[in-house]
Amino acid sequence: MRSIVMIVDVVNTFLWDYVLIFALLGIGIFMTVRLNFPQFTRLFPALKKMLLGIGNKEPVEEGKMTPVQALATAVAAQVGTGNIVGAATAIAAGGPGAAFWMLVSAFFGMATIFSEAVLAQKYRETKDGELVGGPAYYIKNGLRAKRLSMFFAISAIVALGIVGIMVQSNSIALSAKEAFGIPTIVITIGLAIVIGLILMGGMGRIASFAETVVPIMALAYIFGSLVIIVLNIGNLVPALKAILLGAFTPGAIGGGVLGITVQQTIRFGLARGLFSNEAGMGSTPHSHAVADAKHPAEQGFTAMIGVFISTFLICLSTVMVNLTAGSYNANISAAEMTEKATIMTQNGFATGFGAFGGMFLSICLAFFSLTTIVGWYFFAESNVKLVFNSKSGTLNLFKIIVISGLVVGTLIDATFVWKLADMFMGIMAIPNIVALFMLSKEAVAILKDYDTSFALNEGKEKVRTKQSILKESMV
């Protein structure tokens, strides 16, 4: 077992310290420039449009999702342990400055995820009456690289459908045991039953579940975090200072006792940023591919909202709770990093909510992890359909494997599971980043088409509609 851990550590060091730090930031900066900084011009209009349209539930064909359902499913996957455990681990391992690099990765990640979403829309397919798509499909149909497509698909199946789900179930078991004293076996059985029932319902049940649960859980967590921050408002400015100063000179924090280098700060910030918002990793395009959007670019704008919610709102909430409430601990050893980081955040909520604080966080974490399991299963299933040509027997077998992985995840060491997740998700990201770079011209063309034709025609249609209403009122 020790040799396996050593191999995983070596691979992670190579991936995250030497490859993905540059590749993820690089593709984000590259697409930001090519798309003319969509973070400034597209995000908030898209957010406004989504909020205004939440109440209008238009019917959608079977085998598809509404744009909001696709976003909810994407956010369900994005908002998980990465936003609580991952964000807390980032500042525990990389210092408060890691939060700054998490936000940097998210900012540039918005351009990355826009590209992923529009390419997923363009190159999606229909299998057994249902839309299906994602990086494996735009690699196969766009790049015409079948072997690379298969490599991504297999990596995604392992990273999301097995190892990733183990991370989520592990976090649920650890948090519930710490907060409520519930035996692991009870948590495991209950979790397996709930997930099994959801997965049996297919795309429709997954979409409905995500659309219902995600807004409630996100708002509850953000509101709870704001309460803690307000109760400790005197520590807000020092916390912000620690983030900004620690991003570039981590040794200056805590009198230099952290012993953290700038590279470590950037590494953990980017790694946990990726794990939280998944931009560039190649996971969320699977849900955006099946959205019944009027134009691919509109779904791209919607995808950007997911990154904003995941990192700028929820991850930052976790960081600020730890820093303002004084629960941040710079002396956590690597061996107990994941477990202690979770307890660290629980202590932060306990400063404002007392004994209920730990319970509140455990409940939030359980729902975050639950929705991530459902979202990641859906993404992995899209790749199972590509590898095995959508055979129903194979899909049923895969569901059994997923449930088995979920059970195993509650029983093994938390730190090792996170290391495995980092490794497989890093491996999965590489072919996706290559594809995004090679197909960047098409993402730009889709945005230009939206601006020159679709948006213009939609504007004219709105004018005609207003004129018709005016004429009718005058009659």
Legacy VTK file of the C-alpha trace (Angstrom):
# vtk DataFile Version 3.0
C-alpha trace
ASCII
DATASET POLYDATA
POINTS 475 float
0.000 0.000 0.000
2.844 2.375 0.830
4.334 1.926 -2.645
0.963 2.774 -4.236
0.750 5.955 -2.180
4.272 6.899 -3.250
3.420 6.385 -6.939
0.275 8.501 -6.600
2.280 11.252 -4.871
4.897 11.271 -7.638
2.250 11.449 -10.385
0.396 14.240 -8.570
3.596 16.231 -8.094
4.371 15.972 -11.809
0.799 16.755 -12.901
-0.003 19.617 -10.568
3.397 21.222 -10.000
4.704 21.056 -13.558
1.873 20.431 -16.052
-1.611 21.495 -15.006
-0.682 24.727 -13.245
0.514 26.018 -16.604
-1.975 24.158 -18.808
-5.125 25.193 -16.933
-4.116 28.800 -16.442
-2.756 28.849 -19.988
-5.930 27.618 -21.694
-8.020 29.946 -19.498
-5.934 33.006 -20.395
-5.775 31.939 -24.062
-9.553 31.538 -24.365
-10.198 34.720 -22.352
-8.212 36.745 -24.868
-9.628 34.940 -27.914
-13.203 35.388 -26.680
-12.560 39.048 -25.786
-12.916 38.745 -21.996
-16.441 37.277 -21.740
-16.211 37.369 -17.924
-16.825 41.114 -18.033
-19.391 41.320 -20.823
-21.387 38.071 -20.717
-21.611 36.780 -17.152
-23.982 39.225 -15.465
-26.407 39.607 -18.421
-26.624 35.792 -18.471
-27.155 35.700 -14.710
-29.926 38.307 -14.973
-31.604 36.376 -17.793
-31.439 33.133 -15.822
-32.953 34.689 -12.678
-35.798 36.247 -14.684
-36.506 32.945 -16.404
-36.462 30.644 -13.377
-40.231 30.790 -12.948
-40.923 30.076 -16.616
-40.681 26.297 -16.852
-41.013 25.609 -20.550
-41.700 21.994 -21.576
-38.711 20.123 -22.930
-38.517 17.014 -25.090
-37.765 13.691 -23.418
-34.056 12.962 -23.502
-33.143 16.648 -23.102
-32.825 19.147 -20.249
-33.836 22.778 -20.012
-30.875 25.199 -19.851
-31.582 25.771 -16.141
-31.728 22.016 -15.466
-28.423 21.586 -17.280
-26.914 24.356 -15.158
-28.360 22.823 -11.982
-26.889 19.435 -12.894
-23.526 21.059 -13.630
-23.603 23.023 -10.370
-24.706 19.850 -8.568
-21.422 18.308 -9.690
-19.367 21.462 -9.113
-20.715 22.174 -5.642
-19.482 19.302 -3.519
-16.740 18.470 -1.076
-14.378 20.609 -3.152
-16.231 23.702 -1.955
-15.989 22.849 1.750
-13.335 20.206 2.360
-11.325 21.196 -0.723
-11.382 24.921 -0.017
-10.454 24.359 3.633
-7.685 21.960 2.608
-6.352 24.536 0.151
-5.770 27.179 2.820
-4.569 24.586 5.339
-1.935 23.295 2.915
-1.194 26.446 0.914
-2.026 29.202 3.391
-4.728 31.891 3.051
-3.168 33.025 -0.250
-4.360 29.800 -1.896
-7.844 31.353 -1.891
-6.590 34.093 -4.212
-5.327 31.540 -6.718
-8.626 29.665 -6.459
-10.382 32.845 -7.608
-7.811 33.420 -10.362
-8.403 29.896 -11.671
-12.159 30.509 -11.563
-11.924 33.849 -13.395
-10.023 32.391 -16.328
-11.964 29.158 -15.964
-15.143 30.958 -17.051
-13.712 31.368 -20.564
-12.587 27.736 -20.500
-15.983 26.422 -19.472
-17.728 28.588 -22.071
-15.643 26.847 -24.727
-16.374 23.413 -23.254
-20.122 24.052 -23.238
-20.425 25.387 -26.803
-18.281 22.585 -28.236
-20.326 20.029 -26.306
-23.480 21.526 -27.836
-22.055 21.461 -31.360
-20.716 17.901 -31.341
-23.349 16.115 -29.256
-25.063 12.941 -30.458
-28.334 11.134 -29.878
-28.249 7.635 -28.391
-31.396 5.646 -27.612
-33.553 8.768 -27.914
-31.441 10.821 -25.487
-28.915 13.563 -26.205
-25.387 12.768 -25.088
-22.164 14.739 -25.344
-19.010 15.995 -23.691
-15.264 16.162 -24.356
-15.045 12.578 -25.617
-17.612 13.493 -28.276
-16.033 16.756 -29.404
-12.633 15.053 -29.431
-14.067 12.263 -31.600
-16.261 14.369 -33.896
-14.314 17.644 -33.861
-10.690 16.561 -33.722
-11.385 13.214 -35.428
-9.109 11.632 -32.804
-10.857 8.430 -31.787
-8.025 7.069 -29.615
-7.728 10.303 -27.649
-11.506 10.293 -27.306
-11.435 6.798 -25.830
-8.592 7.770 -23.489
-10.619 10.685 -22.150
-13.776 8.564 -21.833
-12.040 5.836 -19.823
-10.282 8.412 -17.640
-13.622 10.147 -16.982
-15.330 6.872 -16.072
-12.660 6.140 -13.451
-12.195 9.731 -12.242
-15.869 10.680 -11.943
-17.794 7.427 -11.745
-15.538 5.605 -9.288
-12.780 7.603 -7.530
-14.658 10.914 -7.501
-17.732 9.316 -5.971
-15.516 7.655 -3.339
-14.309 11.142 -2.327
-17.863 12.396 -1.887
-19.110 9.396 0.109
-15.993 9.517 2.295
-16.654 13.155 3.159
-20.311 12.472 3.981
-19.393 9.597 6.314
-16.630 11.548 8.053
-18.726 14.678 8.580
-21.873 12.875 9.747
-19.893 10.733 12.174
-18.139 13.799 13.613
-21.295 15.937 13.909
-23.964 13.371 14.834
-22.032 10.294 15.964
-23.793 8.163 13.330
-21.967 4.862 12.695
-20.316 4.645 9.272
-22.230 1.492 8.331
-25.581 3.281 8.830
-24.469 6.218 6.678
-23.179 3.850 3.998
-26.419 1.864 3.732
-28.622 4.971 3.692
-26.462 6.695 1.077
-26.408 3.621 -1.168
-30.213 3.357 -1.076
-30.822 7.046 -1.828
-28.342 7.168 -4.710
-29.636 3.885 -6.130
-33.214 5.213 -6.252
-32.132 8.432 -7.988
-29.995 6.666 -10.592
-32.798 4.258 -11.453
-34.895 7.220 -12.627
-32.529 8.143 -15.479
-31.929 11.625 -16.912
-35.365 12.962 -15.983
-35.049 12.151 -12.292
-31.454 13.380 -12.145
-32.446 16.720 -13.738
-35.464 17.143 -11.467
-33.436 16.288 -8.366
-30.673 18.761 -9.256
-33.095 21.552 -10.177
-34.899 21.198 -6.847
-32.048 20.632 -4.394
-29.165 22.753 -5.740
-30.680 26.253 -5.289
-31.869 25.464 -1.760
-28.581 24.005 -0.545
-26.441 26.737 -2.146
-28.517 29.579 -0.690
-28.604 27.953 2.765
-24.819 27.568 2.861
-24.105 31.082 1.595
-26.581 32.594 4.087
-25.094 30.598 6.979
-21.592 31.710 5.983
-22.673 35.362 5.820
-24.057 35.097 9.348
-20.686 33.831 10.631
-18.792 36.565 8.742
-21.099 39.307 10.097
-20.727 37.968 13.652
-16.943 38.212 13.206
-16.938 41.380 11.074
-13.919 42.776 12.932
-11.773 40.037 11.373
-12.945 40.663 7.800
-10.225 43.151 6.771
-7.386 41.097 8.350
-8.735 38.020 6.532
-8.741 39.794 3.170
-5.239 41.095 3.868
-4.037 37.571 4.678
-5.428 36.292 1.361
-3.806 39.011 -0.751
-0.488 39.032 1.117
-0.333 35.242 1.334
-0.870 34.843 -2.421
2.579 36.239 -3.161
4.480 36.116 0.134
3.015 33.239 2.198
6.027 33.301 4.517
4.933 36.709 5.760
1.769 35.234 7.297
1.941 34.129 10.912
5.425 35.429 11.419
6.850 33.085 8.815
5.958 29.915 10.732
3.851 28.443 7.923
6.860 27.294 5.920
4.776 27.464 2.741
6.279 28.423 -0.608
4.613 30.483 -3.330
4.585 27.388 -5.549
2.683 25.421 -2.886
0.203 28.267 -2.490
-0.453 28.406 -6.233
-0.495 24.610 -6.566
-3.119 24.022 -3.868
-5.167 27.040 -4.916
-5.347 25.917 -8.537
-5.827 22.236 -7.699
-8.722 22.878 -5.332
-10.059 25.570 -7.655
-10.250 23.009 -10.432
-11.815 20.472 -8.103
-14.458 22.996 -7.043
-15.484 24.564 -10.379
-14.192 21.840 -12.743
-13.418 24.334 -15.527
-11.063 22.658 -17.970
-11.443 19.268 -16.355
-14.028 18.143 -18.888
-16.843 17.095 -16.544
-19.605 19.725 -16.717
-19.800 19.827 -20.563
-21.676 16.526 -20.306
-24.704 18.305 -18.804
-24.456 21.399 -21.003
-24.405 19.143 -24.073
-27.962 17.929 -23.399
-29.487 21.367 -22.761
-32.269 22.402 -25.128
-30.676 25.836 -25.692
-31.725 28.234 -28.456
-28.073 28.771 -29.402
-24.870 27.014 -28.196
-23.400 30.345 -27.036
-26.326 30.891 -24.650
-25.510 27.616 -22.932
-21.895 28.742 -22.808
-22.945 31.863 -20.914
-25.010 29.698 -18.572
-21.990 27.475 -17.946
-20.000 30.511 -16.803
-22.593 31.098 -14.079
-21.784 27.672 -12.651
-18.129 28.617 -12.104
-19.155 31.916 -10.507
-21.525 30.174 -8.076
-19.127 27.370 -7.243
-15.926 29.301 -6.547
-16.702 33.007 -6.140
-19.696 32.393 -3.884
-19.453 29.011 -2.154
-15.682 28.332 -1.995
-15.002 31.892 -0.913
-17.701 31.521 1.765
-15.828 28.518 3.202
-12.521 30.383 3.217
-13.974 33.493 4.860
-15.723 31.463 7.568
-12.416 29.830 8.509
-10.416 33.049 8.442
-12.926 35.385 10.145
-14.086 32.905 12.779
-10.513 32.115 13.786
-10.814 28.383 13.110
-8.050 28.424 10.475
-5.191 26.167 11.626
-1.795 26.493 9.951
-0.293 23.550 11.832
-2.206 20.641 10.315
0.077 17.803 9.214
-0.157 16.335 5.708
-1.230 12.962 7.094
-4.372 14.385 8.707
-5.015 17.220 6.257
-8.449 16.222 4.908
-9.976 15.147 8.215
-8.673 18.149 10.157
-9.658 20.617 7.422
-13.277 19.446 7.679
-13.240 19.803 11.466
-11.614 23.233 11.051
-14.617 24.469 9.059
-17.046 22.862 11.508
-15.360 24.810 14.305
-15.793 27.985 12.270
-19.570 27.512 12.121
-19.622 26.502 15.785
-18.377 29.995 16.742
-21.688 31.433 15.607
-24.150 28.559 15.832
-22.754 26.633 18.809
-23.310 22.879 18.724
-25.670 23.354 15.780
-22.748 24.710 13.712
-21.181 21.301 13.202
-24.565 19.809 12.395
-25.314 22.614 9.914
-22.064 22.027 8.065
-22.574 18.261 8.075
-26.040 18.657 6.561
-24.750 21.057 3.896
-21.814 18.790 3.109
-24.101 15.777 2.850
-26.354 17.518 0.335
-23.409 18.979 -1.597
-21.804 15.551 -1.833
-25.094 13.862 -2.663
-25.759 16.120 -5.624
-22.153 15.771 -6.795
-22.459 11.990 -6.776
-25.576 12.233 -8.926
-23.990 14.758 -11.302
-20.729 12.852 -11.662
-22.590 9.613 -12.292
-24.474 11.303 -15.130
-21.212 12.578 -16.624
-19.513 9.188 -16.328
-22.534 7.462 -17.888
-22.156 9.617 -21.009
-18.686 8.153 -21.444
-19.845 4.616 -20.729
-22.305 5.050 -23.611
-19.455 6.072 -25.900
-17.065 3.282 -24.890
-19.655 0.496 -24.818
-22.072 1.889 -27.415
-24.924 2.511 -24.983
-25.714 -1.123 -24.105
-28.350 -1.262 -21.355
-26.751 -4.262 -19.652
-23.453 -2.386 -19.400
-25.168 0.682 -17.937
-26.852 -1.429 -15.253
-23.518 -3.052 -14.406
-21.929 0.394 -14.184
-24.587 1.516 -11.699
-23.647 -1.445 -9.494
-19.947 -0.491 -9.761
-20.782 3.110 -8.794
-22.727 2.004 -5.708
-19.866 -0.345 -4.773
-17.355 2.500 -5.102
-19.585 4.667 -2.945
-19.560 1.995 -0.208
-15.777 1.476 -0.372
-15.254 5.244 -0.230
-16.822 5.460 3.245
-14.391 2.889 4.614
-10.934 3.946 3.412
-8.484 6.691 4.390
-9.724 10.161 3.433
-6.341 11.641 2.525
-5.517 8.792 0.134
-8.893 9.120 -1.596
-8.263 12.816 -2.223
-4.829 12.039 -3.657
-6.381 9.494 -6.023
-9.014 12.023 -7.080
-6.353 14.654 -7.796
-4.432 12.171 -9.939
-7.280 10.817 -12.053
-8.906 14.203 -12.552
-5.570 15.641 -13.581
-5.114 12.835 -16.105
-8.646 13.433 -17.414
-8.031 17.154 -17.855
-5.046 16.783 -20.211
-6.837 15.502 -23.365
-9.653 17.987 -22.754
-7.215 20.917 -22.600
-5.567 19.723 -25.833
-8.976 19.559 -27.533
-9.990 23.017 -26.303
-6.813 24.510 -27.731
-7.160 22.717 -31.073
-10.867 23.617 -31.400
-10.586 27.168 -30.026
-11.308 28.659 -33.454
-14.703 26.939 -33.466
-15.615 28.266 -30.007
-14.785 31.786 -31.203
-16.825 31.242 -34.392
-19.859 30.134 -32.364
-19.671 33.309 -30.253
-19.351 35.471 -33.365
-22.316 33.712 -34.954
-24.364 34.444 -31.848
-23.453 38.142 -31.944
-23.897 38.646 -35.696
-26.997 36.594 -36.393
-28.829 34.984 -33.475
-28.714 37.883 -31.010
-29.573 40.369 -33.754
-32.562 38.321 -34.950
-33.727 37.759 -31.374
-33.589 41.527 -30.766
-35.639 42.204 -33.897
-38.179 39.594 -32.799
-38.565 41.321 -29.415
-39.129 44.664 -31.168
-41.781 43.090 -33.419
-43.474 41.537 -30.398
-43.588 44.884 -28.563
-44.989 46.582 -31.677
-47.699 43.922 -31.985
-48.676 44.366 -28.335
-48.806 48.154 -28.830
-51.007 47.833 -31.934
-53.391 45.443 -30.150
-53.723 47.855 -27.213
-54.613 50.696 -29.606
-57.357 48.711 -31.294
LINES 1 476
475 0 1 2 3 4 5 6 7 8 9 10 11 12 13 14 15 16 17 18 19 20 21 22 23 24 25 26 27 28 29 30 31 32 33 34 35 36 37 38 39 40 41 42 43 44 45 46 47 48 49 50 51 52 53 54 55 56 57 58 59 60 61 62 63 64 65 66 67 68 69 70 71 72 73 74 75 76 77 78 79 80 81 82 83 84 85 86 87 88 89 90 91 92 93 94 95 96 97 98 99 100 101 102 103 104 105 106 107 108 109 110 111 112 113 114 115 116 117 118 119 120 121 122 123 124 125 126 127 128 129 130 131 132 133 134 135 136 137 138 139 140 141 142 143 144 145 146 147 148 149 150 151 152 153 154 155 156 157 158 159 160 161 162 163 164 165 166 167 168 169 170 171 172 173 174 175 176 177 178 179 180 181 182 183 184 185 186 187 188 189 190 191 192 193 194 195 196 197 198 199 200 201 202 203 204 205 206 207 208 209 210 211 212 213 214 215 216 217 218 219 220 221 222 223 224 225 226 227 228 229 230 231 232 233 234 235 236 237 238 239 240 241 242 243 244 245 246 247 248 249 250 251 252 253 254 255 256 257 258 259 260 261 262 263 264 265 266 267 268 269 270 271 272 273 274 275 276 277 278 279 280 281 282 283 284 285 286 287 288 289 290 291 292 293 294 295 296 297 298 299 300 301 302 303 304 305 306 307 308 309 310 311 312 313 314 315 316 317 318 319 320 321 322 323 324 325 326 327 328 329 330 331 332 333 334 335 336 337 338 339 340 341 342 343 344 345 346 347 348 349 350 351 352 353 354 355 356 357 358 359 360 361 362 363 364 365 366 367 368 369 370 371 372 373 374 375 376 377 378 379 380 381 382 383 384 385 386 387 388 389 390 391 392 393 394 395 396 397 398 399 400 401 402 403 404 405 406 407 408 409 410 411 412 413 414 415 416 417 418 419 420 421 422 423 424 425 426 427 428 429 430 431 432 433 434 435 436 437 438 439 440 441 442 443 444 445 446 447 448 449 450 451 452 453 454 455 456 457 458 459 460 461 462 463 464 465 466 467 468 469 470 471 472 473 474
